[in-house]
């Protein structure tokens, strides 16, 4: 079951980023003076995208009629993806 849940959640992993991680690197290379504004805006955007993605994945899991244990595993895996994406934010 854990393999299925990991695979199922990784299908939607692209929703947790949308390529936003590369945006600050590219824009800061162009103009370093906008760093505070840019990093703040990107972080807010990433938080919004993460919440929407988590909600969407939860709705998909609930409408797929998985059993209770599988739904909890999907919820926890989604939480792990969310934490992972937030932890990777300073690296960009």
C-alpha positions as CSV (number, residue, x, y, z in Angstrom):
1,X,0.0,0.0,0.0
2,X,2.8,2.4,0.8
3,X,4.3,2.0,-2.7
4,X,0.8,2.8,-4.2
5,X,0.4,5.9,-2.1
6,X,3.9,7.2,-2.9
7,X,3.3,6.6,-6.6
8,X,-0.2,8.2,-6.4
9,X,1.0,11.3,-4.7
10,X,4.1,11.6,-6.9
11,X,1.7,11.9,-9.9
12,X,0.6,15.2,-8.5
13,X,4.0,16.3,-7.2
14,X,4.4,18.8,-10.1
15,X,1.4,20.7,-8.7
16,X,3.4,21.5,-5.6
17,X,6.0,23.6,-7.5
18,X,4.8,24.6,-11.0
19,X,8.4,25.6,-11.7
20,X,8.3,28.5,-9.2
21,X,11.6,27.3,-7.7
22,X,13.6,28.5,-10.7
23,X,11.9,31.9,-10.8
24,X,13.8,33.7,-8.0
25,X,17.1,32.4,-9.3
26,X,16.5,33.8,-12.7
27,X,15.1,37.1,-11.6
28,X,17.7,37.7,-8.9
29,X,20.4,37.2,-11.5
30,X,18.8,40.0,-13.6
31,X,18.3,42.5,-10.8
32,X,19.6,41.9,-7.3
33,X,18.1,45.1,-5.9
34,X,14.6,43.6,-6.0
35,X,15.5,40.6,-3.8
36,X,13.3,41.4,-0.8
37,X,10.2,42.0,-2.9
38,X,10.8,39.1,-5.2
39,X,11.5,36.5,-2.5
40,X,8.5,37.6,-0.5
41,X,6.2,37.4,-3.5
42,X,7.5,34.0,-4.5
43,X,7.1,32.6,-1.0
44,X,3.5,33.8,-0.8
45,X,2.8,32.3,-4.2
46,X,4.4,29.0,-3.2
47,X,2.3,28.8,0.0
48,X,-0.9,29.4,-2.0
49,X,0.0,26.8,-4.6
50,X,0.9,24.3,-1.9
51,X,-2.4,24.7,-0.2
52,X,-4.4,24.5,-3.4
53,X,-2.4,21.4,-4.5
54,X,-2.9,19.7,-1.1
55,X,-6.6,20.4,-1.2
56,X,-6.9,19.2,-4.8
57,X,-5.0,16.0,-4.0
58,X,-7.2,15.4,-1.0
59,X,-10.4,15.8,-3.0
60,X,-9.1,13.4,-5.7
61,X,-8.2,10.9,-3.0
62,X,-11.6,11.1,-1.3
63,X,-13.6,10.8,-4.6
64,X,-11.5,7.8,-5.6
65,X,-13.2,5.7,-2.9
66,X,-10.0,4.4,-1.4
67,X,-10.3,2.8,2.0
68,X,-9.7,4.8,5.2
69,X,-6.2,3.6,5.7
70,X,-5.2,4.5,2.2
71,X,-6.7,8.0,2.5
72,X,-4.8,8.6,5.7
73,X,-1.6,7.4,4.0
74,X,-2.3,9.8,1.1
75,X,-2.9,12.6,3.6
76,X,0.4,12.0,5.4
77,X,2.4,11.6,2.1
78,X,0.9,14.9,0.9
79,X,2.0,16.5,4.1
80,X,5.5,15.1,3.6
81,X,5.5,16.6,0.1
82,X,4.4,19.9,1.4
83,X,7.1,20.0,4.1
84,X,9.7,18.9,1.5
85,X,8.7,21.7,-0.9
86,X,8.8,24.3,1.9
87,X,12.2,23.1,3.1
88,X,13.5,23.3,-0.5
89,X,12.5,27.0,-0.9
90,X,15.6,28.5,0.6
91,X,17.8,26.4,-1.8
92,X,16.5,28.3,-4.8
